[in-house]
Amino acid sequence: MKDRTAAYGCDPDHIKIFIHGGPVVATTDEAARRREREIFEEDNDFDRHLALLGPGPSARTTSARTTWTRPSPTSPTSREKGGRTGAAKLIERARSEQLTLRQVAQSLAEFRRSPFVGAPETVADRIEEWFDAGTFDGTSTRPSAPRSSNFALFVGGVVPVLQKRDLFRTEYEADTLRGGLRTACPGQPPPPPPAGEAA
């Protein structure tokens, strides 16, 4: 995405990439992987995955059950996680694999491992790796159930490691997300960093 931005003559640093879904942190890598799976199972609901496909049958309606074995529509109004790109991939997969509506909904529930899972040092290493590659500017980690304890582990374990590596700021001169990220408004240059500090 940033390469394409540069190809159009725009500054790729004006694009910030936030990873959807927060890291999972535990005292060891193995414990974190177990917790990752537990979080997935706690949040795995077939009706919700079916609803992500957009307006249509619900798993709770008897009449809808007869449509589950029919071929999936080739142009669903999908609200799948990746937005339009994710919807296009979902449609292509449904076509190529001749998936039924049930199979398409089930594919949304497939367990996918996150690269940001492990002990604090492991997660910090991966964040630094992605940051250096220009593919990580932040994450949507939040203190919401069932992840509240994980949020505390991230703040108490990973954040101090990132701070030592100068990869985490705690003070911001702006009071907006755009200003804090030092990105430009359309048609305007980005705000300069404070004196003596790198952008």
MOJO-V595117 format. One record per residue. N is the residue number from 0. RES is the residue in one small letter. SS is DSSP state (h for helix, s for strand, l for the rest). PSI is psi in whole degrees, 0 to 359 (999 if undefined). Layout:
[[N | RES | SS | PSI] [N | RES | SS | PSI]]
//
This chain:
[[0 | m | l | 317] [1 | k | h | 326] [2 | d | h | 317] [3 | r | h | 323] [4 | t | h | 315] [5 | a | h | 324] [6 | a | h | 335] [7 | y | l | 9] [8 | g | l | 15] [9 | c | l | 162] [10 | d | l | 114] [11 | p | h | 339] [12 | d | h | 348] [13 | h | h | 350] [14 | i | l | 129] [15 | k | l | 132] [16 | i | l | 118] [17 | f | s | 130] [18 | i | s | 125] [19 | h | l | 133] [20 | g | l | 121] [21 | g | l | 157] [22 | p | l | 155] [23 | v | s | 123] [24 | v | s | 141] [25 | a | l | 180] [26 | t | l | 333] [27 | t | l | 162] [28 | d | h | 318] [29 | e | h | 316] [30 | a | h | 323] [31 | a | h | 321] [32 | r | h | 321] [33 | r | h | 317] [34 | r | h | 324] [35 | e | h | 315] [36 | r | h | 321] [37 | e | h | 318] [38 | i | h | 319] [39 | f | h | 313] [40 | e | h | 324] [41 | e | h | 332] [42 | d | l | 8] [43 | n | l | 106] [44 | d | l | 121] [45 | f | h | 318] [46 | d | h | 319] [47 | r | h | 320] [48 | h | h | 322] [49 | l | h | 320] [50 | a | h | 333] [51 | l | l | 342] [52 | l | l | 352] [53 | g | l | 189] [54 | p | l | 132] [55 | g | l | 201] [56 | p | l | 148] [57 | s | l | 148] [58 | a | l | 343] [59 | r | l | 356] [60 | t | l | 129] [61 | t | h | 319] [62 | s | h | 331] [63 | a | h | 333] [64 | r | h | 329] [65 | t | l | 341] [66 | t | l | 349] [67 | w | l | 331] [68 | t | l | 0] [69 | r | l | 158] [70 | p | s | 145] [71 | s | l | 144] [72 | p | l | 146] [73 | t | l | 349] [74 | s | l | 65] [75 | p | l | 154] [76 | t | l | 63] [77 | s | l | 138] [78 | r | l | 32] [79 | e | l | 158] [80 | k | l | 321] [81 | g | l | 11] [82 | g | h | 218] [83 | r | h | 321] [84 | t | h | 315] [85 | g | h | 321] [86 | a | h | 319] [87 | a | h | 318] [88 | k | h | 322] [89 | l | h | 317] [90 | i | h | 315] [91 | e | h | 320] [92 | r | h | 319] [93 | a | h | 321] [94 | r | h | 309] [95 | s | h | 326] [96 | e | h | 2] [97 | q | l | 51] [98 | l | l | 147] [99 | t | s | 170] [100 | l | h | 318] [101 | r | h | 316] [102 | q | h | 324] [103 | v | h | 315] [104 | a | h | 320] [105 | q | h | 329] [106 | s | h | 333] [107 | l | l | 342] [108 | a | l | 8] [109 | e | l | 137] [110 | f | l | 124] [111 | r | l | 121] [112 | r | l | 141] [113 | s | l | 146] [114 | p | l | 347] [115 | f | l | 59] [116 | v | s | 132] [117 | g | s | 193] [118 | a | l | 161] [119 | p | h | 314] [120 | e | h | 321] [121 | t | h | 313] [122 | v | h | 319] [123 | a | h | 320] [124 | d | h | 316] [125 | r | h | 320] [126 | i | h | 316] [127 | e | h | 320] [128 | e | h | 313] [129 | w | h | 323] [130 | f | h | 314] [131 | d | h | 331] [132 | a | l | 355] [133 | g | l | 18] [134 | t | l | 14] [135 | f | l | 114] [136 | d | l | 355] [137 | g | s | 175] [138 | t | s | 160] [139 | s | l | 30] [140 | t | l | 135] [141 | r | l | 152] [142 | p | l | 65] [143 | s | l | 146] [144 | a | l | 144] [145 | p | l | 26] [146 | r | l | 10] [147 | s | h | 318] [148 | s | h | 325] [149 | n | h | 323] [150 | f | h | 317] [151 | a | h | 321] [152 | l | h | 323] [153 | f | h | 312] [154 | v | h | 318] [155 | g | h | 338] [156 | g | h | 309] [157 | v | h | 317] [158 | v | h | 315] [159 | p | h | 324] [160 | v | h | 317] [161 | l | h | 325] [162 | q | h | 320] [163 | k | h | 332] [164 | r | l | 9] [165 | d | l | 37] [166 | l | l | 8] [167 | f | l | 121] [168 | r | l | 144] [169 | t | l | 350] [170 | e | l | 135] [171 | y | l | 138] [172 | e | l | 350] [173 | a | l | 159] [174 | d | l | 18] [175 | t | l | 159] [176 | l | h | 317] [177 | r | h | 316] [178 | g | h | 320] [179 | g | h | 327] [180 | l | l | 354] [181 | r | l | 46] [182 | t | l | 152] [183 | a | l | 150] [184 | c | l | 153] [185 | p | l | 127] [186 | g | l | 3] [187 | q | l | 150] [188 | p | l | 154] [189 | p | l | 154] [190 | p | l | 141] [191 | p | l | 152] [192 | p | l | 158] [193 | p | l | 155] [194 | a | l | 132] [195 | g | l | 2] [196 | e | l | 139] [197 | a | l | 155] [198 | a | l | 999]]
//
